[in-house]
Amino acid sequence: MIDTHCHLFASEFDEDRINCIQKAKSVGVEKILMPNIDTTSISNLYNTESQYPDVCYAMMGLHPCSVNQNYISDLKIIEEHLNKRNFVGIGEIGIDLYWDKTYIIEQKEVFKRQIEWALEKNYAVSIHCREAFKEIFEVLDTFEKTPRGVFHCFTGNKFEAQKILSYGTFKFGIGGVITFTKSTLPDVIKDIDLSQIVLETDAPYLAPVPYRGKRNEPSYLVAIADKVSKIKNISLEDVQKITTVNATSVFGI
């Protein structure tokens, strides 16, 4: 399996990162894709990738929650890194209006610029969307062509799912939320073909049931895959196989 979205470079893993990787491998998680957060996380991102090069793969991008008055200089640094080496994608990018709407105009501008880079470099994108589907779609609709990529931690409704499918280039990143008791995601996902789904943990956040409330980690991807298999009424092995193929095709690993 491939964990398509995991912040394994975060400080929450400083004490047992190697153990988390070994646990992940033991349950079949062979690759972990790591989206960047902002300019302060790049060093840890690189260090983690270099220590575990056969497992960890870096993306580069500026997270919407890190967009502030310094966004122009921050974007320049992100661009410099994108021009220095190859990545598996551009991320984590998008729009987040849950915490703060102060920089909504700047968030849109940053998102649009990073979409442009993805198209220029033929990179996949990992899109963060929180209470911002309308704004995300407004930006995407300005492009004649959209990049391939993933709507990370998808928690939208059926209408939003259909809009995403209409672009023809995006897959749905399904994580721990699908296991939550009050989640409406199972009802949405049951109508989406498995060929359009990839799996993710978003560790250390959003741990799935039965680990909810604890630090999330890549090995918990199995609990997410198991939930998808029950919703789809197919074997766990098929979910693991098909979502892995999907992730490979999106990110070119």
N, C-alpha and C positions, 0 to 999 in steps of 0.2 A: 504494500500500500504506500501511498504518498500523502503525507500531511502537507497540504498545499498552502497552509498559512499558520505559522508558528513563530513566536518571538523567543526562540531558544537562547538568544543572546542576552535576554533581559537579566537583571540582577537577581531575580527570583530563582534562577538556576545556577547561581555561582557556586553553591555548595555541593551540588550533585549532578552537574550537567552530564558527565560521562555515564552515570548510572541511569539517567533518563534515556539516553541514547541506547544503552544496552537493553533496557526494558522495552523500548520501542522496537528494536530489532527482534527481540525474542517473540513478539506477537505479530511480526510481519510488516512493520513500518520500516521501509528501507530507505526512504528519502524524506527530507524535511526541508520545505521551502520557507525562507525567512524574509519577510518584507521589512524594509527599513522603516524607522519612525521619523527621525529628523537629523539635523547635523550632529547632534550630540551622541547619537546611537551608532554612528558609522564605524567607529573604532571597535566597539564590542561586536558588531555584526561581522566585520572582517576577521577578527580574532577567532570567533566561533567557527566560521567557515574554514579558516586555515587549519584549525585543530582537528576538524572532522570533515575533510574534503570529499570523502566518499558518501557522506550522508547529508550534509548541510549545504544548501545552495542559496545564495544571496539575491535579493531584489534591491533596487535602489529607488527611493522616492521620498516625497515629503507628505506626511500624514496631515489630513485636514485640521485636526485638533492642534497641530503645531504651527498653523498659519497665523502669523501676527504681523506687527508693524515691520518686522525684519524680513518679510517674505521674499523680497527681491534678492537680497544678498543670500538668503538660505537657498533659494532656487538656483542661484549661480553656483553654489557649492555642490548641490545635487547634480547639476549638469556637468560640472567638471569631473565628478566621479563616473558619471555615465559615459563620458568620453575617454576615460582612462582604461577601461577593461570591459569585459562582457558580463552580463547578468542574465538570470533566467526570466526577469521581468521587471516592470516598473511598478513599484508599490511600496508602501500602501498609500494610495491616492484616493481622492473623492471629496465628498462634502458631508459635514456633520453639523446639524443644527440642533442637536439635543442639548448640549452643554451651553453653547454660546452662539449668538447670531451676529456678534459684533463685526466679524470679518467675513460676512457672507459674500460680498463682492470679490474680496481677495481670494477666498476659497474657490470661487468659480474660476477666477483667472488662473490660479495655480493648477487646478484640475485640468483646465483646457490646455495649458502649456505642456503638462506632463503627458496628456493624450497625444499631443503633437509629436513629442519625442518618441513615444511608443510606435507611432506610425512611421516616423523617419527611420527608426532602428529595427523595425519589425519585431518588437517586443510585445509580450503579453502584458496585461495590466491586472493588478489586484485592486478592485474598487471597494472602498469603504463608503457605505451609504447609511446614515442614521437620521431618520426623520427628514430625508432630503431627496426622495425619489423624483419629485417634480423638478427640483433644481438639477439633479444629475441628468435626467432626460433632456432638459433644456440645453445643457451643454453638449451632450452627445448628438442631439438633433442638429447642431450647427455643422456637423461633419458629414461630408458625402459618404465617407467610409469610416467605420469604427474599427479599432484594433480588436484582436482576439483577447479574451481575458475572462476573469471571474468576478461575479458580484459576491465578494467576500461576506461571510456571515449573513447570508440572505435570510430575511425575516419578513418579506413583503407578502402582499395578498395575491390573489389569482390575476387580477388586472395588471398589477405591476410585473408579475411573472410573464404574462403574455407580451407585454411591452418589451421586456428584456429579450424574450425569444425572437421578437420581430426584427431585431438587429442582425440576427444570424451569426454572431461572432462570440457571444458570451455564454458561459456556463454558470451554474449556481453553486456557490461554496456552502456546503451544509456542515454545520458544526453542532456543538452541544445543545443549542437551543431546541433542536428538534426532539430532544429527550425530555424536555420540561413538561410537567403535568398540564399546565395551562396553555401550552404553545398551540397556535393554530397552524403551525408549519406543516404538520403531517397531512392535513387536509389539502394544502396547496401542492405539496410535493407528490402526492399520490397520482396527480394528473400530469406530472412532468416526466418525460421519458428519462430513464436512467442514463442514457447517452449524454444528457445535458447536465449531469451532476458530478461534482468532485467533492472530496471529503477534506475537512480541516478541523483543527482543534482551537486555533487562536490562543493557544497556551502562551502565558499562564492564566488566561482569562476563560470564563464561560465553560467550566468543567461540566461534562455531561452527567446525568444521573447514571450510576449511583454515587458519583464523586462530587456532586454539586456542592458548592461552598468551599471546596478545597482548591489548592493550586492545580490548574490543569496541566497536562503533559502529553507528549506525543503518543504514548502507549494507549491512552484513552480513546484513540481514534477507532479502536475496535468496537467500543460501546456505541459510537455514532453509526458505524457501518451496520452493526446489528439492528439498530432501530430502523434504519433505512430498509434493511432486508425484510423486516416485519411489515412495514408500511407497503412495500412493493410485493410482498408475498413471494419472494424468491430467496434462494440460498445466500447465506453470508458470503460464501466463496464467490458467487457471481457478482455480488456487490463490490467485493474487493477487487476482482479482476477488471470489471468494466470501468469503475471509477479510476483505477490506476491507468488504464488505457486513455481515458478522457484527460487526466492530468498530464500525461506524457504528451498528448497531442497539443494541448494548450501551451505548455511551457517549453516544449521541445527538448525535454531531458533525455 
